């Protein structure tokens, strides 16, 4: 499986800051989502205000979506901070009293470099040039809403396996929220998938994590590398 080296490096930096270790290999991937505009249907008989109804999504062909990497979704200022974690955080021993990111975030005496790094870890800043862009991005599924037959209708797409479940969540601008009423089914959460859709900025918060992006999904398929044959 192809490894997106830059995304893995950033994920490792985030885990260092969170004081979290894992035996799982981290896998990085990419995003897309926007909500449909409502169509106004006036009630001519009663003269009542127009009723909002969802517009069915017109699916574009897969060729219309441009592949991007997760790192492209991080604004340059946040990216620079994540690439340069302060030594004071790197030196923290796992399990020590200092190994509590939330305590360090509340410390007003941290150095500017450390403060910038901490802020980047929870940043909801997005990249303006990606708004409304038709993209193709690989990622792992974090289910949020699903039916009795395990059909997933809402989920987060994340760049590496275990994010938000076994590991702390990545920054909000590295999480994509997707609502897909038709539902998807996956055999295993450790399998990566390609998501095709239109990317948009929008905050989604719940008990699992916070995302800064969302995608209106057009296509969903198992991950494959370049033009190589992929599995179903």
C-alpha positions as CSV (number, residue, x, y, z in Angstrom):
1,X,0.0,0.0,0.0
2,X,1.3,3.4,-0.8
3,X,2.4,5.4,2.1
4,X,2.0,9.2,2.1
5,X,5.3,10.0,4.0
6,X,4.6,13.6,4.8
7,X,1.3,12.8,6.4
8,X,2.8,10.1,8.5
9,X,5.5,12.4,9.7
10,X,2.9,14.9,10.9
11,X,0.9,12.2,12.5
12,X,4.0,11.1,14.4
13,X,4.6,14.7,15.6
14,X,1.0,14.9,16.8
15,X,1.4,11.6,18.8
16,X,4.6,12.9,20.3
17,X,2.7,15.9,21.6
18,X,-0.1,13.8,22.9
19,X,2.3,11.4,24.6
20,X,0.6,8.4,22.9
21,X,2.3,5.4,21.4
22,X,0.9,2.6,19.3
23,X,1.9,-0.7,17.8
24,X,-0.3,-0.1,14.7
25,X,1.3,1.2,11.5
26,X,-0.2,4.6,10.7
27,X,-1.7,4.9,7.3
28,X,-2.3,8.4,5.7
29,X,-5.0,9.3,3.2
30,X,-7.4,12.2,1.7
31,X,-11.0,14.2,1.7
32,X,-14.4,15.7,0.2
33,X,-17.9,17.1,1.3
34,X,-20.5,19.8,0.9
35,X,-24.2,20.1,1.5
36,X,-26.7,20.4,-1.3
37,X,-28.5,23.7,-1.8
38,X,-32.2,23.5,-1.1
39,X,-34.8,23.9,-3.8
40,X,-37.7,26.2,-3.0
41,X,-41.2,24.8,-3.7
42,X,-43.9,27.4,-3.0
43,X,-47.3,26.4,-1.7
44,X,-49.5,28.2,-4.2
45,X,-52.8,27.2,-2.6
46,X,-52.2,28.5,0.9
47,X,-49.7,31.3,0.1
48,X,-47.5,29.9,2.8
49,X,-43.7,30.3,2.6
50,X,-41.7,28.1,0.3
51,X,-40.8,24.6,1.5
52,X,-37.1,23.6,1.4
53,X,-36.5,20.2,-0.2
54,X,-33.1,18.6,-0.8
55,X,-31.7,18.5,-4.3
56,X,-30.7,15.0,-5.4
57,X,-26.9,14.8,-5.9
58,X,-25.9,14.6,-9.5
59,X,-22.9,12.3,-9.5
60,X,-19.9,13.4,-11.5
61,X,-17.7,10.8,-13.2
62,X,-14.6,9.7,-11.2
63,X,-12.3,11.3,-13.7
64,X,-13.7,14.7,-12.6
65,X,-12.1,14.4,-9.2
66,X,-8.5,15.5,-8.5
67,X,-6.5,13.4,-6.0
68,X,-5.0,15.4,-3.1
69,X,-3.0,14.5,0.0
70,X,-4.0,15.3,3.5
71,X,-1.1,17.6,4.0
72,X,-2.6,19.9,1.4
73,X,-5.5,20.6,3.8
74,X,-3.3,22.2,6.4
75,X,-2.7,26.0,6.1
76,X,1.0,26.9,5.7
77,X,1.3,28.5,9.2
78,X,-0.1,25.4,11.0
79,X,2.0,23.1,8.8
80,X,5.2,25.0,9.7
81,X,4.4,24.6,13.4
82,X,3.6,20.9,13.1
83,X,6.9,20.3,11.2
84,X,8.9,21.8,14.0
85,X,7.7,20.4,17.4
86,X,9.4,22.1,20.3
87,X,12.1,20.0,22.0
88,X,10.4,20.5,25.3
89,X,7.6,18.3,24.1
90,X,9.8,15.7,22.4
91,X,11.7,15.2,25.7
92,X,8.5,14.4,27.7
93,X,8.5,10.8,29.0
94,X,5.4,8.7,28.2
95,X,3.3,8.3,31.3
96,X,4.9,11.1,33.3
97,X,3.0,13.9,34.9
98,X,4.1,16.2,32.1
99,X,2.6,13.8,29.6
100,X,-0.8,15.6,29.6
101,X,-1.3,17.8,26.6
102,X,-4.4,19.5,28.1
103,X,-2.4,20.7,31.1
104,X,0.3,22.1,28.8
105,X,-2.2,23.9,26.7
106,X,-3.4,25.7,29.8
107,X,0.1,26.8,30.7
108,X,0.4,30.5,29.9
109,X,4.2,30.4,30.3
110,X,5.0,28.2,27.3
111,X,7.4,29.4,24.6
112,X,6.0,30.9,21.4
113,X,7.2,27.9,19.3
114,X,5.5,25.5,21.7
115,X,2.4,27.6,21.8
116,X,2.2,27.6,18.0
117,X,2.6,23.9,17.9
118,X,-0.1,23.3,20.4
119,X,-2.5,25.6,18.6
120,X,-1.8,23.7,15.3
121,X,-2.8,20.5,17.0
122,X,-6.4,21.8,17.5
123,X,-6.6,24.1,14.6
124,X,-9.8,24.5,12.6
125,X,-8.1,26.7,10.0
126,X,-8.7,25.6,6.4
127,X,-7.2,26.2,3.0
128,X,-9.4,28.6,1.0
129,X,-8.3,27.4,-2.4
130,X,-9.8,23.9,-1.6
131,X,-13.3,25.2,-1.0
132,X,-15.8,23.7,-3.5
133,X,-13.0,21.6,-5.1
134,X,-13.9,18.2,-6.5
135,X,-11.3,15.9,-4.9
136,X,-10.3,12.3,-4.4
137,X,-8.7,11.4,-1.1
138,X,-7.9,8.2,0.7
139,X,-8.6,7.6,4.3
140,X,-9.9,5.4,7.1
141,X,-13.5,5.3,8.4
142,X,-14.6,6.4,11.9
143,X,-18.3,5.5,12.1
144,X,-20.6,8.0,13.8
145,X,-24.1,6.8,12.8
146,X,-25.0,3.3,11.6
147,X,-28.1,1.0,11.3
148,X,-28.7,-2.4,12.8
149,X,-27.2,-4.0,9.7
150,X,-24.0,-2.0,10.1
151,X,-24.8,0.4,7.3
152,X,-22.8,3.6,8.0
153,X,-24.6,6.8,7.2
154,X,-22.3,9.3,9.0
155,X,-18.6,9.0,9.5
156,X,-15.3,10.9,9.9
157,X,-12.6,10.3,7.3
158,X,-9.1,10.3,8.9
159,X,-5.6,10.0,7.5
160,X,-4.4,7.1,9.6
161,X,-5.8,4.0,11.2
162,X,-6.9,4.3,14.8
163,X,-7.4,8.0,14.8
164,X,-10.2,9.0,17.2
165,X,-10.6,5.4,18.4
166,X,-7.3,3.9,19.6
167,X,-5.3,7.1,19.3
168,X,-6.0,10.8,20.0
169,X,-7.8,12.6,17.1
170,X,-5.6,14.5,14.6
171,X,-6.2,18.3,14.2
172,X,-9.7,19.2,13.0
173,X,-8.3,20.3,9.6
174,X,-7.1,16.6,9.2
175,X,-10.6,15.2,9.7
176,X,-13.4,15.2,7.2
177,X,-17.1,14.8,8.1
178,X,-19.3,12.9,5.7
179,X,-23.0,12.4,5.8
180,X,-24.2,9.8,3.3
181,X,-27.9,8.8,3.8
182,X,-27.6,6.0,1.3
183,X,-25.1,4.4,3.6
184,X,-21.9,2.4,3.1
185,X,-20.7,-0.9,4.5
186,X,-17.1,-1.8,5.3
187,X,-15.8,-5.2,6.3
188,X,-13.0,-3.8,8.6
189,X,-12.2,-0.4,9.9
190,X,-8.5,-1.0,9.3
191,X,-9.1,-1.1,5.5
192,X,-8.5,2.3,3.7
193,X,-10.9,3.7,1.1
194,X,-11.0,6.3,-1.6
195,X,-13.6,9.0,-1.2
196,X,-14.6,11.2,-4.2
197,X,-16.6,14.4,-3.5
198,X,-16.7,18.2,-3.2
199,X,-14.8,19.5,-0.3
200,X,-16.1,22.3,1.8
201,X,-15.2,24.0,5.1
202,X,-17.5,23.5,8.0
203,X,-17.1,22.6,11.7
204,X,-18.7,19.4,13.0
205,X,-18.3,18.6,16.7
206,X,-19.3,15.6,18.6
207,X,-17.9,13.4,21.5
208,X,-15.6,11.6,19.1
209,X,-13.8,14.6,17.6
210,X,-14.1,17.9,15.8
211,X,-13.7,18.2,12.0
212,X,-13.0,21.4,10.0
213,X,-13.9,20.0,6.6
214,X,-16.9,18.1,5.1
215,X,-17.5,16.3,1.9
216,X,-20.5,15.8,-0.3
217,X,-19.6,12.3,-1.4
218,X,-20.1,11.1,-5.0
219,X,-18.1,7.9,-5.0
220,X,-16.7,5.5,-2.5
221,X,-14.4,2.5,-3.2
222,X,-11.6,0.4,-1.7
223,X,-8.1,1.9,-1.7
224,X,-5.8,1.1,-4.5
225,X,-2.5,2.4,-5.7
226,X,-2.2,4.5,-8.9
227,X,-3.5,2.4,-11.9
228,X,-3.0,-0.9,-10.2
229,X,-5.9,-3.3,-9.9
230,X,-7.8,-2.8,-6.6
231,X,-9.9,-5.0,-4.5
232,X,-13.6,-4.8,-3.9
